[in-house]
Amino acid sequence: MQTELVLEQALTALGGTVERGVRVTGVAHDDTRVTVTTQGPDGTRHIGADWLIAADGVRSSVREHLGIAFAGEPVPATYLLAEGSVDGPFARDELHYFLGTTGTLVVAPLPDSVVRVGGGVPDGTEPDLAAVQRLLDERGPGGLRMVEAASITTFTSAERVAATLRRGRCFLAGDAAHTHAAVGGQGLNLALEDVRNLVWKLAGVIGGRFAPAILDSYDIERRCAAEDTVRVTRLLARLALLGPVAARVRNTVWRLASATGVLRRRYAPVLAGSRSRYTEGVVLPAPARRASLPPPGTRTPAWVPAPATDPRRFRLVTLGAPTGALVDGARTVARRFPALVGHEHLTRRGSGFLLLRPDGYVAATGTGPDGLAGVETVLRDLALTARSPVVAAG
């Protein structure tokens, strides 16, 4: 609920509103327009728009009206989730995972002294305070007690990815596009990344900077991320549901991974979604990539500072000496495509360049001025309606 409040406040600050009690009863679209029919307290309305982003959840009405298949299978587990006040000794600035022979337990401190408690439970479990306390007693470290609950619910999930995330001028995002086992807040992470991937492309098309064909890459890139997340959450969910003997082996391995720092280095980035990589889309192969340069399709490395240029544009970042053929070539590229890219330089050991997308992913890398020809090709394709910007990475 806190996250929903923060997002709604941000939307309101931008001039938007959330209309509750309104449902979509029809969607019509052609090459130039989308019309959505809704039913609500004020009756039937027909809303026209240039584009439609459907983020209306796992039971998406828009997806159904567009006739997009949502194939998959249910996850054979029931989860209990509670939020409230928890007494007892535990660090309130960390997320806690407890692995027991009867199952797993998550204890997640939230703002305003609220604590979220969750874990898998037997089918038919009554969502009440007694069930929450059983989880804490059987799987927790001991001494934890939920003294007051603001909400308690049980739910099931499924593993599904929509057959396409785009149909004409309509896009699917969040749970409307994909769903998976409930592990580590992956659903929200994936949804926010969907939106981040789409909006810079759509804004560029609306603003006349990008060719409409760039929008084809949304399905390509986000399908890759969704399918990766489904695979990871499937594995983690199965590990959480192991029987007592296998659970003891799992717990031993995880304790070793925690003690050696492997969990923090590998598991946390997976939950945060920072391991996602686009192998196709608006990325360029890097056959001569230096080991210190990030692979195309991955996140911008932490050593790159925040954008100094227009955040709607690509960033062409050169590395190494502040003068020379590479820097001169990058400046020339930026002058040729001023609406699409800005040049920045970082004085670092080793020469090279990064082409960074507005959503924080690496589009291309190279070690010398010759590689800038590929950057020009990408930018030229983005700017021309007659050519596709989708470049497959090897």
Residue pairs with C-beta under 8 A, 6 or more apart in sequence:
1 83
1 151
2 110
2 111
2 112
2 114
3 188
8 18
11 17
11 18
19 40
21 40
21 41
22 38
22 39
22 40
22 41
23 38
23 39
23 40
23 61
24 36
24 37
24 38
24 56
24 61
24 62
24 65
25 37
25 38
25 39
25 44
25 61
26 36
26 37
26 65
27 34
27 35
27 36
27 37
27 52
27 62
27 65
27 66
27 170
28 34
28 35
28 37
29 35
29 52
29 167
29 168
29 169
29 170
30 168
31 168
31 169
32 50
33 48
33 49
33 50
33 169
34 48
34 49
34 50
34 51
34 52
34 168
34 169
34 170
35 46
35 47
35 48
35 49
36 46
36 47
36 49
36 52
36 62
37 44
37 45
37 46
37 47
38 44
38 45
38 47
50 169
50 206
51 169
51 170
51 171
51 202
51 206
52 62
52 169
52 170
52 171
53 170
53 171
53 173
53 195
53 198
54 60
54 62
54 63
54 66
54 170
54 171
54 172
54 173
54 176
55 172
55 173
55 174
55 175
55 176
55 191
55 195
56 62
56 63
56 176
57 174
57 175
57 176
58 158
58 160
58 175
58 176
58 179
60 70
60 172
60 175
60 176
62 170
62 172
62 176
63 70
63 162
63 172
63 176
66 167
66 170
68 162
68 163
68 164
68 167
68 172
69 162
69 163
70 160
70 161
70 162
70 163
71 160
71 163
72 158
72 159
72 160
72 161
72 179
73 158
73 159
73 160
74 156
74 157
74 158
74 159
75 156
75 157
75 158
75 159
75 180
75 181
75 234
75 237
76 241
77 120
77 156
77 157
77 181
77 237
77 240
77 241
78 120
78 121
78 122
78 123
78 125
78 154
78 155
78 156
79 118
79 119
79 120
79 121
79 154
79 155
79 156
79 157
79 182
80 118
80 119
80 120
80 121
80 125
80 127
80 131
80 132
80 135
80 152
80 153
80 154
81 116
81 117
81 118
81 151
81 152
81 153
81 154
81 155
82 116
82 117
82 118
82 127
82 132
82 146
82 149
82 151
82 152
82 153
83 110
83 114
83 115
83 116
83 117
83 149
83 150
83 151
84 114
84 115
84 117
84 146
84 147
84 148
84 149
84 150
84 151
84 152
85 113
85 114
85 115
85 146
85 147
85 148
86 107
86 115
86 117
86 136
86 144
86 145
86 146
86 147
87 144
87 145
87 147
88 143
88 144
88 145
89 141
89 143
89 144
90 96
90 107
90 141
90 144
92 109
92 113
92 115
93 109
94 109
95 106
95 107
95 108
95 109
96 105
96 106
96 107
96 108
97 104
97 105
97 106
98 104
98 105
98 106
98 107
98 139
98 140
98 141
99 139
99 247
99 250
99 251
99 254
100 138
100 139
100 247
100 251
101 244
101 247
101 248
101 251
102 138
102 139
102 244
103 119
103 120
103 121
103 138
103 139
103 240
103 241
104 119
104 120
104 139
104 240
105 117
105 118
105 119
105 135
105 136
105 139
105 140
106 116
106 117
106 118
106 119
107 115
107 116
107 117
107 136
107 140
107 144
108 115
108 116
108 117
108 118
109 115
109 116
110 116
114 150
115 146
117 132
117 135
117 136
117 146
118 182
119 135
119 139
120 240
120 241
121 131
121 135
121 154
125 131
125 154
127 152
127 153
127 154
128 152
129 146
129 149
129 152
131 152
132 146
132 149
132 152
133 145
133 146
136 144
136 145
136 146
155 182
157 179
157 180
157 181
157 182
158 179
158 180
159 179
159 180
159 181
159 230
159 233
159 234
160 178
160 179
160 180
161 177
161 178
161 223
161 226
161 227
161 230
162 172
162 176
162 177
162 178
164 172
164 219
165 171
165 172
165 173
165 177
165 194
165 218
165 219
165 222
165 223
166 172
166 215
166 216
166 218
166 219
171 198
171 202
171 215
171 218
173 191
173 194
173 195
173 198
174 187
174 190
174 191
174 194
174 195
175 187
175 191
177 194
177 222
177 226
178 190
178 226
178 229
178 230
179 187
180 186
180 187
180 229
180 230
180 233
180 234
181 233
181 234
181 236
181 237
182 233
182 237
183 232
183 233
183 236
183 237
183 240
183 271
184 233
184 236
184 271
185 271
186 229
186 232
186 233
186 271
186 273
189 271
189 272
189 273
190 225
190 226
190 229
190 273
193 222
193 225
193 273
193 276
194 222
196 359
196 360
197 218
197 221
197 222
197 359
198 218
198 222
200 312
200 357
200 358
200 359
201 210
201 214
201 215
201 217
201 218
201 282
202 215
203 312
204 210
204 214
204 312
204 382
205 211
205 212
205 214
205 215
207 312
209 312
209 339
209 340
209 382
209 383
210 340
210 382
210 383
210 389
211 381
211 382
211 383
211 384
211 385
211 386
211 387
211 389
212 385
213 385
213 387
213 388
213 389
213 390
214 282
214 382
214 389
216 388
216 390
217 280
217 281
217 282
217 389
217 390
220 278
220 280
220 281
220 390
221 278
221 280
221 281
221 282
224 276
224 277
224 278
224 279
224 280
224 281
225 273
225 276
225 278
228 276
229 273
232 270
239 250
242 250
254 263
257 263
257 266
257 267
258 264
269 275
274 299
276 298
276 299
277 295
277 297
277 298
278 296
278 297
278 361
278 393
279 297
279 392
279 393
280 390
280 391
280 392
280 393
281 297
281 390
281 391
282 357
282 363
282 378
282 382
282 389
282 390
282 391
283 296
283 297
283 361
283 362
283 363
283 364
283 391
283 393
284 296
284 355
284 363
284 364
284 374
284 375
284 377
284 378
284 391
284 393
285 296
285 391
285 392
285 393
285 394
286 293
286 295
286 296
286 364
286 365
286 366
286 371
287 394
288 366
288 367
288 371
289 295
289 296
289 365
289 366
289 367
290 350
290 352
290 365
290 367
292 350
292 352
293 352
293 354
293 365
293 367
294 300
294 301
294 354
294 362
294 365
295 362
295 365
296 362
296 363
296 364
296 365
296 393
297 361
297 362
297 393
298 361
298 362
299 360
299 361
299 362
300 354
300 356
300 360
300 361
300 362
303 348
304 317
304 346
304 354
304 356
305 346
307 315
308 342
308 344
309 315
309 342
309 343
309 344
310 342
311 358
312 358
313 339
313 340
313 341
313 342
313 358
314 340
314 341
314 342
314 355
314 356
314 357
314 358
314 363
314 379
315 341
315 342
315 344
315 354
315 355
315 356
316 330
316 333
316 334
316 341
316 342
316 343
316 344
316 353
316 354
316 355
316 356
316 375
317 343
317 344
317 345
317 346
317 353
317 354
317 355
317 356
318 326
318 327
318 330
318 343
318 344
318 345
318 346
318 352
318 353
319 345
319 346
319 347
319 348
319 350
319 351
319 352
319 353
319 354
320 326
320 347
320 348
320 349
320 350
320 351
320 352
321 327
321 347
321 351
322 345
322 347
324 351
325 368
325 369
326 351
326 352
326 353
326 368
326 369
326 372
327 345
328 369
329 369
329 372
330 343
330 345
330 353
330 372
331 343
333 341
333 343
333 372
333 375
333 376
333 379
334 341
334 342
334 343
336 376
336 379
337 376
337 379
337 380
337 383
339 383
340 379
340 382
340 383
341 355
341 379
351 367
351 368
352 365
352 366
352 367
352 368
353 365
353 366
353 371
353 372
353 375
354 362
354 364
354 365
355 362
355 363
355 364
355 365
355 375
355 378
356 362
356 363
357 363
363 378
364 371
364 374
364 375
364 378
365 371
366 372
366 374
366 375
377 391
378 389
378 391
380 387
381 387
381 388
381 389
381 391
382 389
